[in-house]
Amino acid sequence: MHIAILTFDGYNELDSLIAFGILNRIKKPDWRVSIASPTSKVTSMNGAVLESHISIEEACSADAVIFGSGLKTRDVVADEKLMTAMQFDPSRQLLGAQCSGTLILAKLGLLNGVPACTDLITKPWVQEAGVNVLNQAFFANENVATAGGCLASQYLAFWIIAKLESIQAAQEALHYVAPVGEKEEYLARVLKHVSPYLTSNTVNQ
């Protein structure tokens, strides 16, 4: 399984790298997590330089894709060439958007009237794109999920692992990174947010 995290210049470190860390808790030969960017290096909103693993075009063939967020997301959606390069299909891929990444999903026409989650700053822009924004941290509809708030990236990572591997594997990955003394509390909260969107016919057990 290949998971690509779309990471653009001005990216939010929490949105891309928390998911990156949790997803890499799966240690299997066929499990790969990549940072995908339109350039070889991108600089975060706080100055951290990150080297990309793959191009945006390569990410289009991934089994799952996370649309990361950042300060320059409106520049991304205004870039016609870049938007054209993003050819994704929820019938064959899991698509998850974090905060302003939801705006990219909306502009690509991948929400199709489905409500979504995003951060408070991005909310009016997503609404302008014709999407109903929910006042909650996570929402999924079939193979498309959105999360609002930087730390909600753990919900996207959990959802992807549960869908591609198993709920047990997702629980083990989150248990590892959760704070000592709060692990069961973290697991209970994530399950509360994510499990309503995991059904027997959509989760690969």
C-alpha positions in Angstrom: 0.0 0.0 0.0 1.3 3.5 -0.9 0.1 6.6 1.0 1.0 10.0 -0.4 0.8 13.2 1.7 0.5 16.2 -0.5 2.7 18.9 1.0 3.0 22.3 -0.5 5.2 25.4 0.2 4.1 27.1 3.4 2.9 23.7 4.7 1.7 23.2 8.3 4.2 20.8 10.0 1.5 19.3 12.3 -0.8 18.5 9.4 1.7 16.6 7.3 4.1 15.2 9.8 1.9 13.9 12.5 0.1 11.8 9.9 3.4 10.8 8.4 4.7 9.6 11.8 1.5 7.6 12.7 1.2 6.0 9.3 4.8 4.8 9.4 4.0 2.8 12.5 2.8 0.1 10.0 6.0 -2.0 9.4 5.3 -4.1 6.3 7.3 -4.5 3.2 4.5 -3.3 1.0 3.5 -0.3 3.1 5.0 3.0 2.0 4.3 6.6 3.0 5.6 9.4 0.8 5.7 13.2 1.0 4.5 14.4 -2.4 5.3 18.0 -3.5 5.3 20.0 -6.8 9.0 20.8 -6.1 12.0 18.9 -4.7 11.9 20.9 -1.5 9.2 22.8 0.3 9.4 25.2 3.3 6.9 25.2 6.1 5.0 28.1 7.6 7.7 28.2 10.3 10.7 27.7 8.1 11.3 23.9 8.2 12.6 22.7 4.9 11.4 19.3 3.8 12.5 17.2 0.8 9.8 15.5 -1.1 9.9 11.8 -1.9 7.7 11.8 -5.0 6.0 14.3 -7.4 2.4 15.2 -7.4 1.9 13.2 -10.6 3.3 10.1 -8.9 0.9 10.7 -6.0 -2.0 10.3 -8.4 -1.4 6.5 -8.4 -1.2 6.1 -4.6 -3.7 3.9 -2.8 -4.4 6.8 -0.4 -3.8 10.5 -0.5 -3.8 13.1 2.3 -4.2 16.7 1.2 -2.1 18.7 3.6 -2.7 22.3 4.5 -0.7 25.4 4.9 -0.5 29.2 4.4 -0.5 29.1 0.6 -3.4 26.8 -0.1 -5.3 29.5 -2.0 -2.2 29.9 -4.2 -2.4 26.2 -4.9 -6.0 26.2 -6.0 -5.3 29.3 -8.1 -2.5 27.5 -10.0 -4.3 25.9 -13.0 -1.3 23.8 -14.0 -0.9 22.3 -10.5 -4.6 21.7 -10.1 -4.7 19.9 -13.5 -1.9 17.7 -12.4 -3.9 16.5 -9.4 -5.9 13.6 -11.0 -7.5 11.7 -8.1 -10.4 9.2 -8.1 -12.3 8.3 -4.9 -13.5 5.1 -6.6 -10.0 3.7 -6.5 -8.3 5.7 -3.8 -8.8 6.9 -0.2 -8.8 10.7 -0.2 -8.3 12.6 3.1 -8.0 16.3 3.6 -6.6 18.2 6.5 -7.7 21.7 7.3 -7.2 23.9 4.2 -6.5 20.7 2.2 -10.3 20.5 2.2 -10.4 23.6 0.0 -8.3 21.7 -2.6 -10.7 18.8 -2.5 -13.6 21.2 -3.0 -12.0 22.9 -5.9 -11.2 19.6 -7.6 -14.9 18.7 -7.3 -14.2 15.7 -5.2 -16.7 16.5 -2.4 -19.8 16.3 -4.6 -22.2 17.9 -2.3 -20.9 16.0 0.8 -20.3 18.1 4.0 -16.8 18.5 5.2 -14.5 19.5 8.1 -11.8 22.2 8.0 -10.1 24.7 10.2 -11.8 28.0 11.2 -9.7 30.2 9.0 -10.4 28.1 5.9 -14.1 27.6 6.7 -15.4 30.7 4.7 -13.4 29.8 1.6 -14.7 26.2 1.6 -18.2 27.5 2.1 -17.7 29.9 -0.9 -16.8 26.8 -2.9 -20.3 25.5 -2.2 -19.4 23.0 0.6 -21.3 22.7 3.9 -18.7 22.9 6.7 -19.4 20.9 9.8 -18.6 22.0 13.3 -16.7 18.8 14.1 -13.2 17.3 13.9 -13.7 14.5 11.4 -16.2 13.3 8.8 -16.0 10.7 6.1 -18.2 9.6 3.3 -17.2 6.3 1.7 -13.6 6.8 0.5 -13.4 10.6 1.2 -12.6 12.0 4.6 -11.9 15.5 6.0 -10.5 16.7 9.3 -10.5 20.1 11.0 -7.8 21.3 13.4 -4.1 20.5 13.2 -4.3 17.7 15.9 -7.2 16.1 14.0 -4.5 14.7 11.7 -4.4 11.7 14.0 -8.0 10.9 13.0 -7.1 10.9 9.3 -4.1 8.6 9.9 -6.3 6.2 12.0 -9.0 6.2 9.3 -6.5 5.3 6.6 -4.8 2.5 8.5 -8.2 1.1 9.5 -9.4 1.2 5.9 -6.2 -0.2 4.3 -5.0 -2.6 7.0 -7.3 -3.1 10.0 -8.9 -1.4 13.0 -6.6 -3.3 15.3 -3.5 -2.0 13.4 -4.8 1.5 13.6 -5.4 1.2 17.4 -1.8 -0.2 17.9 -0.3 2.7 15.8 -2.2 5.3 17.9 -1.5 3.6 21.2 2.2 3.8 20.5 2.2 7.6 19.9 -0.4 8.6 22.6 0.8 10.1 25.8 1.7 7.8 28.7 -1.1 7.6 31.2 -3.6 8.8 28.5 -3.4 6.0 25.9 -6.8 4.5 26.6 -8.4 7.9 26.7 -6.8 8.8 23.3 -8.0 5.5 21.7 -11.5 6.0 23.0 -11.7 9.5 21.6 -10.4 8.5 18.2 -12.8 5.6 18.0 -15.7 7.9 19.0 -14.9 10.2 16.1 -13.8 7.7 13.4 -15.7 4.4 14.0 -19.1 5.7 12.8 -17.5 5.9 9.3 -15.9 2.4 9.4 -18.2 -0.4 8.4 -17.6 -4.1 7.7 -17.9 -3.6 4.0 -15.4 -0.7 3.8 -12.7 -1.9 6.2 -10.1 -4.4 5.0 -9.7 -6.7 8.0 
